[in-house]
């Protein structure tokens, strides 16, 4: 059993190198070991080892403390001593020190597999979750040993780094890098962090049941827990429910939540939310999700009479409004949902989608629409938006917004982080979320007012006049241009002079190019 710890226990305070660029350096080094392995396959090799190193570090730190407390009756080999401290029990054959000592052996793949099996055997919550195919012939054992040595140099699971969420940073960074490397497949499980934070900050899930029926690697849940913690709440105040259809991604989610000690109910195994709903009776206080965009092979033809299609059966060729109605079905009477969809969901009239959207609008469920900038997602260039639904818009604490919808146009926001990817900044996320909370009437967010080009509150009648299209650009209008104070005549004189200079430069360049072509023996003739 666990006992009171002595004060001032000696701890090995090694430098773990967790400085700025730490994650990128680790990725660059690990990626060199990838050889010709697909990113989708290599992902599980790396993340499985990172998980193993994390729980082993936490175990070894507690093990050292228990050795120091032997005279108090502590037993370093009693699993309950670790479980009482929310630390996974790691049997001897799974400890990182043992694996690293054998990293150069040809049998290292089998030893890692055995370690994963032993951990699952002794920790019921991890049963069926960890990767166990390190012994396969296709995995270069020398490179595997090198990767183990590389990860060994980083402290991940000791108490100091758990408080800094070093492992979470590495894990999250690697998921993002793998999403980028995998291309289209990656988008099925990875939602950019800035999009997740925006959803969480707008919904503010302080207390209640949180549900994601296409939870991928669990990013929505992790960020929700961080939100509660950052705002002074208690982690136990929220309950996590989720589901994921991809078996390997479901395992990633279980691992991602386990490394942070987040209790969850993701079902006993992977399952398709449309065809095998693992939480059929759940009514969630908050739903956060990023379902696959425009799925055409979701099996809708087999679900035409499903009870979830309250507004109309969704088209078999596109799952967007199947997801929307699934979310609505699982919302509690006072629940809120925030989710990502392709822009087409805001305006499409194909295959009855317009009629479903009209019915949802007339039911007064649409609380807010946000148009996102492009290039946010690693896996697709399809423009995306955020939907926010509310079961009850008349909140006793805040303003009555029945019959109204807030439109936010954030398309001009974001900064480029490389040639092809963009991110929303913390300040931009705060502006989007703050505007929404002000509109809802939260006194802490200040007074709301329409701002041309960015935000506008519109009633159902106006939305009806716009053909039930929910594209924010239809409602927010153009951004007001600042008056520069220059008289019109002076401005035209300046601009025409500038244009004359540009025409002259264009003629000079044209003549120079023509002369170069003639020097090469090509006669350039203009069309009259």
HELIX and SHEET records of a PDB file:
HELIX    1   1 UNK A   22  UNK A   32  1                                  11    
HELIX    2   2 UNK A   39  UNK A   68  1                                  30    
HELIX    3   3 UNK A   70  UNK A   72  5                                   3    
HELIX    4   4 UNK A   79  UNK A   83  1                                   5    
HELIX    5   5 UNK A   92  UNK A   94  5                                   3    
HELIX    6   6 UNK A   96  UNK A  101  1                                   6    
HELIX    7   7 UNK A  108  UNK A  122  1                                  15    
HELIX    8   8 UNK A  124  UNK A  126  5                                   3    
HELIX    9   9 UNK A  141  UNK A  152  1                                  12    
HELIX   10  10 UNK A  159  UNK A  164  1                                   6    
HELIX   11  11 UNK A  166  UNK A  182  1                                  17    
HELIX   12  12 UNK A  183  UNK A  188  5                                   6    
HELIX   13  13 UNK A  193  UNK A  203  1                                  11    
HELIX   14  14 UNK A  219  UNK A  230  1                                  12    
HELIX   15  15 UNK A  235  UNK A  237  5                                   3    
HELIX   16  16 UNK A  247  UNK A  258  1                                  12    
HELIX   17  17 UNK A  300  UNK A  302  5                                   3    
HELIX   18  18 UNK A  320  UNK A  329  1                                  10    
HELIX   19  19 UNK A  343  UNK A  346  5                                   4    
HELIX   20  20 UNK A  350  UNK A  352  5                                   3    
HELIX   21  21 UNK A  353  UNK A  362  1                                  10    
HELIX   22  22 UNK A  426  UNK A  440  1                                  15    
HELIX   23  23 UNK A  443  UNK A  445  5                                   3    
HELIX   24  24 UNK A  460  UNK A  465  1                                   6    
HELIX   25  25 UNK A  473  UNK A  476  1                                   4    
HELIX   26  26 UNK A  488  UNK A  519  1                                  32    
SHEET    1   A 8 UNK A 238  UNK A 242  0                                        
SHEET    2   A 8 UNK A 208  UNK A 212  1                                        
SHEET    3   A 8 UNK A 284  UNK A 290  1                                        
SHEET    4   A 8 UNK A 331  UNK A 342  1                                        
SHEET    5   A 8 UNK A 384  UNK A 390 -1                                        
SHEET    6   A 8 UNK A 366  UNK A 371 -1                                        
SHEET    7   A 8 UNK A 404  UNK A 409  1                                        
SHEET    8   A 8 UNK A 455  UNK A 459 -1                                        
SHEET    1   B 2 UNK A 415  UNK A 416  0                                        
SHEET    2   B 2 UNK A 422  UNK A 423 -1                                        
END                                                                             
